[in-house]
Structures are given as structure tokens and as C-alpha cells.
Amino acid sequence: MDVREDVLLCRSLEEGGCAGDGLGGDTLFAAGASDRFITLAVHQRTWPRPKDLARTDDHYLIRSPDEAADGGRCATLECPFDERTFANEKRRLGMPEFARVFQELK
């Protein structure tokens, strides 16, 4: 990571690469994971302007059993959600809490 505001999520591959196509988008500041889901919180940014701290987009990824083999391409990304809708989805589906939060990016 060159710049903290450029945090994104990807899966490390055995060959040393990374798969995930920059999950989370612009400024990922929180993430959580379970065997079924990955949860993400993002501040969107329109380059060259700074991130928009007034807006948080929450996303979740429905994990694929084949993600190690396909680099996550068979997973389903559901997004973006406002905070209230995401909280309802998280409760309904039993998604994980954010286990990693970068407070300085929040």
C-alpha cells in the first residue's frame, strides 16, 4: 500500500499475486469475514478530490467454495447499501462484524 487512502481488499494467491479486482473500491476502511461472507465499508472518492467522509457505502460479498481456484471470480458482490439497509441485511443473513477497522480512514 503506497497511500493509506488507497486501501482495497484482495486474496493472496500461492504464486504471490493477488486476486479480487480491488474489492471495496476507493477507500476501504473496514472489513470482516466469515466462511460465507466478506463485509466491507468504503468511502467513495472521485479523483482527484479527497474521499467523501459524509458518505459510507457498505458492501457484502457472498463467498464461493471455489474462490481459491478461481481468484474470487465466482463470488457475488452485493452493493452499495446505506447504513440502515446494510444493518438489516447483516442481521438477516448473519454476516460478520467488521473485524478490521482503519480508524484513521473512517
WOQUI-V125779 format. One record per backbone hydrogen bond with DSSP energy under -0.5 kcal/mol. NH is the residue of the N-H (numbers start at 0). CO is the residue of the C=O. If there is no record, write none. Layout:
((NH,CO) (NH,CO))
//
This chain:
((5,2) (6,3) (8,22) (10,18) (12,16) (15,12) (18,10) (22,8) (24,21) (26,42) (27,6) (27,25) (28,40) (29,40) (30,99) (31,38) (33,36) (37,60) (38,31) (39,58) (40,29) (41,56) (42,26) (43,41) (46,44) (48,45) (51,43) (52,50) (54,51) (56,41) (57,55) (57,80) (58,39) (59,77) (60,37) (61,75) (62,35) (62,60) (66,63) (68,65) (69,65) (70,66) (71,66) (72,69) (74,71) (75,61) (76,74) (77,59) (77,75) (78,76) (80,57) (85,81) (86,82) (87,83) (88,84) (89,85) (90,86) (91,87) (92,88) (93,89) (94,89) (98,30) (98,96) (99,30) (101,28) (102,100) (104,101) (105,101) (105,102))
//
